[in-house]
Amino acid sequence: MRKYGLIVGICAIVVAAAAASAAAWEPKKPIRILVGFAAGGGTDVVARSLASAAQEFFPVPLVIVNKAGASGTIAADQVATSAADGYTLLVAGGSESTSVPNHQKVSYTLESFRPVIRATRSRNILVVGAKSPYRTLEDFVKAAKAAPGKMSYGSAGAGSLAHSTFLVFGRAAGLDMRHVPFKGGAPTMAALLGGHIDIAMAAPDEAKPHVDAGTMRMLALSSLDRFAPWKDVPTLKELGYDVYIENMKGLVAPAGLPDDVYTYLHDNFKKALESDTWKSLAANAQLETGYLDGPAFQKAMQDMSAAIARALK
C-alpha cells in the first residue's frame, strides 16, 4: 500500500510539474507586431507607443513591421495565415477588422484571429485645413450640397473606418462627395494640409500636432460623446446626424493561439497599459486607453462590425 501511495505521489508530482511547465511559456525570439498602415499614422502611433511601454516586460524585442495597403487587409491576411505561436501579432480593431469586410470580400473573418488585448478607443474627428473657408460642419455641408460630386474627402483606404464614416455621414446629410483613398492616416493628413482634399477623418493623435500648430481645424466627432481635451468640438449626433462610428486598437494573434501563450501576452501587455511609460506616451499622443481582455475585445469588434453593416444597408 505504501509503495502504491508512493507511485501515486510521484505521478502527481510529474503531472503538476508538466502543467507548471506548460503554463510558463516565454518567448525565445523577437515578436513581430504588424501594422496595416503607413508609419506615422494613428495605427502606427498606437503600435509604437504600446511596444515601447511593453518592452520592459518582455525578454525579446518587440518589432513593429509596417505592411501598408488595401486598408490594412494585407497585414491582416498575413497574420491570419501565420503560425499561432505567439511570435506574430496584428494591430487590429479598426478598418481591417470592422469596416473593410462590410465593403468587400476578404480572405479572413474575425474568427481567423484570437484577440489578445484592446489598448485604445478613438473618437475620430472630421477635420479641415486651417486655410479652409469652412468654420463649422454646417458651412461644409452647405457648400457640399451646392456642388454635388465636387467636394472630396480622404481616408486611410477604400473600406476603412473613415470611408465608412463618410459614407454614413454623407447619406445622413444628403451629400454626394468624391472619395480619395490613401495608404494610412499620415498621407491623408499630408493631402489635407496640401489642399488636395477638402475634408478628412483623423484620430486624435493624428490631428493633435496639426491642431496645436494651427494648421488644422476640427469640425465634429463621430463618437457618442465629446472628447475632454477638445470639449468644444461637437459630435455628429449633437449636430443632428445619426452617425456613431468609433475606432479601437489592440492586438490579435492567429486563431488557435494556445491558452498559455495568450495568458503570457495578455498579462504582459496589460502591465504595459498600467505603466507610467504608457500613460505618458498616451497623454502626449492623445490616446484614450480602452482596455479589454481578449474575449471582450472580440465582442466589441463584432458589435462595431454589425453596426457598420446595418448603417451601410
C-alpha positions in Angstrom: 0.0 0.0 0.0 2.9 2.3 0.9 4.5 1.5 -2.5 1.2 2.3 -4.3 0.9 5.6 -2.4 4.5 6.5 -3.4 3.8 5.8 -7.0 0.6 7.9 -7.0 2.5 10.7 -5.3 5.3 10.6 -7.9 2.8 10.6 -10.7 1.0 13.6 -9.2 4.3 15.5 -8.9 5.2 14.7 -12.5 1.7 15.9 -13.7 2.0 19.1 -11.7 5.4 19.8 -13.0 4.3 19.2 -16.6 1.3 21.6 -16.0 3.6 24.2 -14.5 6.0 23.9 -17.4 3.1 24.3 -19.9 1.9 27.4 -18.2 5.3 29.0 -18.1 5.6 29.9 -21.8 8.0 32.6 -22.6 9.1 34.0 -26.0 12.5 32.9 -27.2 12.8 35.1 -30.3 11.5 38.6 -31.4 7.8 39.1 -31.6 6.6 40.9 -34.7 3.7 43.3 -34.5 2.3 44.0 -37.9 0.7 47.4 -38.7 -1.5 47.5 -41.8 -0.9 51.2 -42.4 1.9 53.6 -43.1 4.4 54.8 -40.4 3.2 58.0 -38.7 -0.5 57.3 -38.9 -2.8 56.6 -36.0 -2.5 52.8 -36.0 1.3 53.1 -36.2 1.4 55.6 -33.3 -0.6 53.2 -31.1 1.6 50.2 -32.1 4.8 52.0 -31.3 3.6 53.5 -28.1 2.3 50.1 -26.8 5.5 48.3 -27.9 7.7 51.0 -26.2 5.7 50.7 -22.9 5.7 46.9 -23.1 9.3 46.2 -23.9 10.4 46.2 -20.3 8.1 43.3 -19.6 9.4 41.1 -22.5 12.7 39.3 -22.7 12.8 39.6 -26.5 12.5 42.6 -28.9 9.0 43.7 -29.9 9.4 44.6 -33.6 7.0 46.9 -35.4 6.5 45.9 -39.1 4.5 48.2 -41.4 2.7 46.4 -44.2 0.6 49.2 -45.6 -2.0 48.9 -48.3 -5.6 47.7 -49.0 -7.0 49.4 -45.9 -4.9 47.1 -43.6 -6.1 43.8 -45.2 -2.6 42.9 -46.5 -1.2 42.8 -42.9 -4.4 41.1 -41.6 -4.2 38.4 -44.2 -0.5 37.7 -43.4 -1.2 37.4 -39.7 -4.3 35.2 -40.2 -2.2 32.7 -42.2 0.8 32.8 -39.8 1.6 30.2 -37.2 -0.3 30.6 -34.0 2.8 30.5 -31.8 2.8 34.0 -30.3 5.5 35.5 -32.5 3.3 37.2 -35.0 0.6 39.7 -33.9 -1.6 42.3 -35.6 -2.7 45.7 -34.5 -6.4 45.3 -35.1 -9.8 46.5 -34.2 -10.2 49.2 -36.8 -10.7 49.2 -40.6 -9.3 45.8 -41.4 -11.5 44.2 -38.7 -14.8 46.0 -38.5 -15.2 48.1 -41.8 -13.5 46.6 -44.8 -15.2 43.2 -44.6 -18.5 45.1 -44.9 -17.4 46.6 -48.2 -15.6 43.8 -50.0 -14.8 40.1 -49.8 -11.6 39.4 -47.8 -9.7 36.3 -47.1 -10.3 36.3 -43.4 -13.0 36.8 -40.8 -12.9 37.9 -37.1 -12.8 34.2 -36.3 -9.5 34.0 -38.1 -7.9 35.6 -35.1 -7.6 35.2 -31.3 -7.8 38.7 -29.8 -5.2 39.3 -27.0 -6.0 42.7 -25.6 -7.6 46.0 -26.6 -5.5 49.0 -25.8 -7.3 52.1 -27.0 -10.6 53.5 -28.3 -10.5 56.5 -30.6 -13.1 59.3 -31.2 -12.5 60.1 -34.8 -12.6 63.7 -35.8 -13.7 65.4 -39.0 -11.0 68.0 -39.9 -10.2 70.6 -42.5 -7.1 72.6 -43.1 -6.8 75.9 -41.3 -7.0 77.8 -44.6 -10.3 76.1 -45.5 -13.3 78.5 -45.7 -15.4 76.1 -43.6 -15.6 77.2 -40.0 -18.3 74.7 -38.9 -19.6 71.4 -40.2 -22.8 73.2 -41.3 -20.6 75.5 -43.5 -19.1 72.4 -45.1 -22.5 70.7 -45.6 -24.0 73.8 -47.2 -21.0 74.1 -49.7 -21.1 70.3 -50.5 -24.8 70.4 -51.2 -24.2 73.3 -53.6 -21.6 71.4 -55.5 -22.6 67.7 -55.8 -19.7 65.4 -56.6 -17.1 68.2 -56.4 -16.1 68.1 -52.7 -13.5 65.4 -51.8 -12.8 63.5 -48.6 -9.7 61.5 -47.8 -9.5 58.2 -45.9 -6.9 55.6 -45.0 -8.1 53.4 -47.8 -11.2 52.0 -49.5 -13.4 50.4 -46.9 -11.6 52.0 -44.0 -13.4 53.3 -41.0 -13.0 56.8 -42.2 -14.5 55.7 -45.6 -17.5 54.1 -43.8 -18.0 57.1 -41.6 -18.1 59.5 -44.5 -20.5 57.2 -46.4 -22.8 57.0 -43.4 -22.5 60.8 -42.8 -23.0 61.6 -46.4 -26.2 59.6 -46.5 -27.4 61.2 -43.3 -26.6 64.7 -44.6 -27.7 64.1 -48.2 -24.2 64.7 -49.7 -22.6 63.5 -52.8 -18.8 63.6 -52.2 -15.7 62.2 -54.0 -13.6 59.6 -52.1 -9.8 59.8 -52.3 -8.2 56.8 -50.6 -4.6 56.8 -49.2 -2.4 54.2 -47.5 -2.9 55.4 -44.0 -3.6 58.4 -41.8 -0.3 60.2 -42.3 -0.6 60.5 -46.1 -4.2 61.5 -45.7 -3.2 64.3 -43.3 -0.5 65.4 -45.7 -3.0 65.6 -48.6 -5.4 67.7 -46.5 -2.7 70.1 -45.4 -1.6 70.4 -49.1 -5.1 71.3 -50.2 -5.5 68.2 -52.3 -8.7 67.1 -50.5 -11.4 69.2 -48.8 -12.0 67.2 -45.6 -10.7 64.1 -43.8 -11.3 61.9 -40.7 -8.4 61.9 -38.2 -7.7 60.1 -35.0 -6.9 62.4 -32.1 -3.2 61.5 -32.2 -3.1 62.3 -35.9 -4.9 65.7 -35.5 -3.2 66.9 -32.4 0.1 68.2 -33.8 -1.6 70.0 -36.6 -4.3 71.5 -34.4 -1.6 72.6 -31.9 0.4 74.1 -34.8 -2.7 76.0 -36.1 -2.7 74.2 -39.5 -5.9 72.2 -39.0 -9.4 72.8 -37.7 -11.8 70.3 -36.1 -15.5 70.3 -37.1 -17.1 67.3 -35.4 -16.6 63.9 -33.7 -18.1 60.6 -34.8 -18.3 59.3 -31.3 -21.2 59.2 -28.9 -19.8 61.9 -26.6 -17.4 64.7 -26.6 -13.6 64.3 -26.0 -12.5 66.1 -22.8 -9.3 67.6 -24.3 -11.3 69.3 -27.0 -14.6 69.7 -25.3 -15.8 72.5 -27.7 -15.9 70.1 -30.6 -19.5 68.7 -31.0 -20.5 65.2 -32.0 -22.3 64.4 -35.3 -25.2 63.3 -33.2 -25.4 66.6 -31.5 -25.5 68.3 -34.9 -28.4 66.2 -35.9 -26.7 63.4 -37.9 -27.4 59.8 -36.7 -23.8 58.7 -37.0 -21.7 56.8 -34.5 -18.5 55.0 -35.5 -15.5 54.7 -33.2 -12.1 53.2 -33.8 -10.3 50.9 -31.5 -6.9 49.4 -31.4 -5.5 46.3 -29.8 -3.5 43.1 -30.6 -4.7 39.9 -32.1 -2.9 36.6 -32.9 -3.8 33.9 -35.4 -6.7 31.7 -34.4 -5.5 28.6 -32.5 -3.2 30.5 -30.2 -2.6 28.3 -27.1 -4.1 29.4 -23.8 -0.7 29.7 -22.1 0.7 31.9 -24.8 -2.4 34.1 -24.8 -2.1 34.5 -21.0 1.5 35.5 -21.2 0.9 38.0 -23.9 -2.2 39.4 -22.4 -0.8 39.8 -18.9 2.4 41.5 -20.0 0.7 43.9 -22.4 -1.8 44.7 -19.6 1.2 45.6 -17.4 2.3 47.9 -20.1 -1.1 49.7 -20.2 -0.8 50.2 -16.4 2.7 51.6 -16.6 3.8 55.2 -16.3 5.6 54.9 -19.6 2.3 54.1 -21.4 0.4 56.8 -19.5 3.0 59.4 -20.6 3.1 58.3 -24.2 -0.7 58.0 -24.4 -1.1 61.5 -23.0 1.4 63.0 -25.4 -0.3 61.4 -28.4 -3.9 62.0 -27.2 -4.5 58.2 -27.0 -7.5 57.2 -24.9 -6.9 53.9 -23.1 -9.7 51.5 -23.5 -8.5 48.2 -22.0 -10.4 45.0 -22.7 -9.3 41.4 -22.4 -9.4 39.1 -25.4 -13.0 37.8 -25.3 -14.4 41.3 -24.6 -12.3 42.8 -27.4 -13.7 40.1 -29.7 -17.3 41.1 -28.8 -16.5 44.8 -29.2 -15.3 44.2 -32.8 -18.3 42.0 -33.6 -20.7 44.7 -32.3 -19.0 47.5 -34.3 -18.8 45.5 -37.5 -22.5 44.7 -37.1 -23.3 48.4 -36.6 -21.4 49.4 -39.7 -23.1 46.7 -41.7 -26.6 47.9 -40.6 -25.6 51.5 -41.4 -24.4 50.7 -44.9 -27.5 48.8 -46.0 
